[in-house]
Amino acid sequence: DSGQGENTLKALLNLALLVHTGGEGSVSLYPPREHCNSQGVNDMGVTPDFLPGYRSVEDPAAREALAK
């Protein structure tokens, strides 16, 4: 790790703010994750707090839907 990740991300965010004029369309960034495939792990619900689709494990309806 070069230690430049945070500075690079800040520079990209500043560039996005400069490019966005407030009109139609949008400017967005897809920030890189710290670890390979951490996005997929989160999407699939392989976390202690969320089911697939970022539904809370505390939500009975979400648990019921997953059980089916």
Secondary structure, 3 states (H helix, E strand, C coil): CCCCHHHHHHHHHHHHHHHCCCCCCCCCCCCCCCCCCHHHHHHCCCCCCEEHHHEECCCHHHHHHHHC
